[in-house]
Amino acid sequence: MKISKIEVFPLTLPMKQNFFISGGKVGDLGQGAPHVYVKITDDEGAEGWGEARPSHRWSYETLESVTTTIEHYLKPVLLGESVRDLNRIHRLMDRSIAAGFSKGMPIAKAAVDMAIHDLLAKHHGTHLPGLWMGTFKDTIRLSYLISTNDPDQACKKAREAKENGYLAIDVKIGLNPKLDVQILEAVKQAAPELYFRADANQAYTLTEAVRLSREMERIGVDVFEQPLKANDLTGHAELRRKTGTPIALDESIWSAGDLIQAIRTEACDMVVIKVTKTGGLKEARLCGEIAKEANLGLLGGGLTESTLGLTASAHLFNYLDLQIPVDLNGPFFLADDPAADGLQVRDGTVHLSGREGIGCTIAEEKIQKYAFKRE
Ligand SMILES: [Mg+2]
């Protein structure tokens, strides 16, 4: 079971709507969304598929950097290596692309890690949870994503979420900080009983975050996600001491080491687990297990991956027994993608197929159809 081929496919997938966070546009209706698919073939002819979804307004990785990182730096050190030795595969990847402040180029590494997991599970004749000696669960609940500058639109969307059977709402804030309180109030009024997550994506200073967190206490927001810059753990710890609103960290946690620093500095109440930001399923699972042992709350998220990344993440979140509906929001934005069969999304619930590996079939004609072309 040695890696004999690694193929990288940069894609532009069609979108249904634009997607904004406080840092700017992360997906464009006109231009489509950047995704990178990876196919790994072993010397017995078995195939595994993985996916990266870089968003350069969210972190520094781009479609181009993910593609060249895998092609020029990861592939040369991985060819000929055993698929069975996942620790060694990660050691080789981390030596080839060294760490910066945290893990280096994690989104690129995640696509390789995902493809190796797909291949390994297929070799064992089992699905992902089977590979981890966990049981298969066939559903997971999604949260409903609201990202708008307009309080009336936020209210309409929150009502829609409720009517469509969603149990949780994830609101992007900091798009226009002057409107944050109005938007939060509109959402709470329209759907008061839904779990309420407000994600700032690092938009605020400590003073602004303290002020806003007190409004959140009054409104009844359940969690304030990543209010401050990613490297400001002491600021998040100070914010926690000044508010009753639970604080979650997302962009601050890229590895198990980052999580341990956050625990030591008492910087958060909850942590957002994402497969691709931590360099793949291996580290994301470790982060989830450490967070649980530290009695932190767990939130599940993604970077609008297509069906392939969504299915892999959903299996991991079920394995970790996440209780709060997860923010895997690719289907909110993507009009089509090359992966099928892994799952179906109906009424705010993901229904997983439980097929071998990650469980997706990849339509290679769509890989050709959506191949990235520089204008
Ligand atoms: Mg987030």
Residues whose N, C-alpha, C, O or C-beta is under 5 A from the ligand:
A	BS01	MG	D199 D250
